Amino acid sequence: MPLLFHIPGALREFTAGRSAVKIEHSGGTVYHALTALCALYPGVRDRVLTEQGQVRQHINIFIGNEDVRYTGGLATTVPDGSEISIVPAVSGGKRSEQSFSGIAGPESLSQRSQRHSSANSAVKSCY
Amino acid sequence: MIGQVLGHCRITAMIGEGGMGVVYRAYDEVLHRDVAVKVVKKDARLEASAGQNLLHEARASSSLAHPNICTIYDVGETDGDLYIVMELVEGKSLQTLTSGSGLPSESILRYGIQIASALSRAHDRGIIHRDLKTSNVVATPEGLVKVLDFGLAKRVGGGALDAPTLSFSTLQGASGVSGTLPYMAPEILRGESADARSDLWALGVVLYELAAGRLPFEGRTGFEISAAIMREIPKPLGPPVPPGLWAIIQHCLAKEPAQRYQRASEIQAALEAVQSGAIVSPDAAADPSVAPPRTTILHSVRHVHVKKGDFLLLVGTTKGAFILRSNLQRRRWEVGGPYFHGHAVYALAYDPRGDQPRIWASTSSYWGTLLRSSDDFGKSWTNPQQAPIRFPSDTGVSLKNIWQITPGRPEEPDVLYCGVEPAALFESRDAGETWSLVRGLFDHPHRPRWVPGNGGLALHSVVLDPSNQQRMYVAISSGGVYRTEDGGRTWTAQNRGIRAMFRPDKYPEFGQCVHKIAMHPSRPERLFLQNHWGLYRSDNFADSWVDIANGVPSDFGFVVVMHPRNPDWVYVVPVESDQFRCTCDGHLRVYRTRNGGASWEPLSRGLPQKQAYETVLRDAMIADCLDPAGFYLGTRSGQLFASGDDGKTWQRIMEGLPSITCVRCAVVENGSGAAISAPKASRAAAPSKSATRSPSRRSTRR
């Protein structure tokens, strides 16, 4: 059963404008799912992972509502039919990196994006 | 040989003969099984110690228990020849299977996944194959693949080299290069040592050969083949090769190891993704990797329209960049931007070399740090799919920020440098197409003892000696000043006389928190330095430094800027202290010396003098090379000031910007431009216009 990636606005430049991408997948890990996504849309990789293959500090990956940072990271097994969200974290600027703790789940993300729709459209207009 | 017993194996038949030796079928009389025995040819060039190394490595390889690796059972010596007892694999080599025509995609994927899995296991144990090729991979009738000869190529010298390689090895003086030329990675041909990524290149060659039925890089001679490997792009593979597979092959065949897959497991996962039929998106047929160079065109951003004779200011901020245009009077300004909405831009550069001036920018956000460029004064910017500046996997570190972009000397139009965080220097020799880590500095024994300053462990200054192509300087917070005299291969700490207030030993060999260094090109032996506490001058190529903080309100600050013509004139902006990094007493004042630091005078006319608790960051001030000279400074509070009279009077030209991190300037000449962000040696000594422009800079864009 395919799984569904939710693509944030900033990455849609690299997914031909798609906000959601279906990937055929069975029984693999988040890493495998991401690799499949990046085989199709290579520009996504370096935005989500460092060159050492770690998820960037301020990028969160959710399977459903679970942040994979707390479930095994990239080695987390992805159940068939899952929805995976790539979500930039909430943080207050460069100096707050160390104390960052504001992690938003997908629901609060959608609420937030409604609140900040003007900011989102600004980002879109930039690309 | 037939009938002879090696160890406890009786040779029964000859199977074949290869570059490395003769392979026999044999019967293990103790364990009662058929085995293969490879007898490695005796080679006069193979020293006894090298023979021991081969034995050692064969033993190490024998520990690689993996279904896709041909198991080595035993190694030994007979009459001086080495022999290796290994698993007998009944099947055909991939070279035999592919000769003349490509294999079906399903087979390629099936074989490729198994080879990648084998490489992954070996690399995890620190063993590199070094001679992966289709003739070294055997497929059984059941579709199982076995990779042969792991780790054996090393040390075997000329004996391991096949015909095309021999010609290469002869030409190169057989300098310990091993492998087979058409499968050799560019870095090996450059004389660098092979690492795991060289095997990943070879896997790319194997996959290409399986798909196309021919090698990606061909030639009649070793020279032609190596030239193709170094420079050419393989012919694209269209249907029936799936686009995903072609993308994987291309990624394996990136010329720079840093641009390739970094691990075999990544290739395995990518091949599995293609094999699983993976992608069901409607545009799966579109091959993203062969799309035109990725460029982002900015439609809704205000642009400046630049023409010959215009003057440009490039302003980087923590939330984007701006381009300001004026004429040579530099009084009225048109503003373009913001570019890179919301991204921090810590470095900008104007590169006039080449047919078209190019603006470089580093952008940093949640999504990583990228080096980008524009050839049309900001209307469009490259947005590479893969970050061009990246640390090799063996370093274990990831790029945090690009602090400095420095175009090379005019006579080296394709050379560029980037100073980055964590502290390292990257170099491009092809006009920014590809970048490599300057290992001489990164592998310096001091590096583990450098510590981050407040802004991070940044290499923020790159100063090139215009009189000596082999000499340059870098400055690191907190590592100090380092100099190379051999074009970057080796570096020495050059910090004698510079204080480190934050250490018990005030004058260490290295570890100083240098904030900026500057040199006037007409006096390359002389450098000025703004330290984390301390203003210094060196008159001997940074061999030693003397304190020149004579009459400044504080010797703490960030910027140090040279006058474009007078090498005794230097400009700084002192701030109160490291605790209170704001201009002293609420006055924004530039301090100038006109005698090389013997005395300093404040320049404040036109600058705010009430409650002006400002900071001018290390790259946020610059001089042009017009006469009288223009100076430009940006503050952390987002104010931009300009002086058109050597700094005597100033005017505010913008306010309300995000924090300004970087200011650069240029005059656009003859449809292209001449960078004037650094002072020229002198009018007489300055390179001619034709010399400052390069016809050889590549016009291709990422």
Interface residues (C-beta under 8 A of the other chain):
Chain A: P2 A10 L11 E13 F14 A16 R18 V21 K22 I23 E24 H25 S26 G28 Y31 H32 T35 A36 C38 A39 L40 Y41 P42 G43 R45 D46 R47 V48 T50 E51 Q52 G53 Q54 R56 H58 I59 P88 A89 K94 A122 V123 S125 C126 Y127
Chain B: G244 A247 I248 H251 A258 Q262 R263 E266 A269 A270 E272 A273 V274 S276 G277 A278 I279 V280 S281 D283 A284 A286 P288 S289 R294 T296 L298 H299 S300 V301 T318 F340 H341 G342 A344 S365 Y366 W367 G368 N383 Q385 Q386 A387 R390 F391 S393 G396 V397 S398 L399
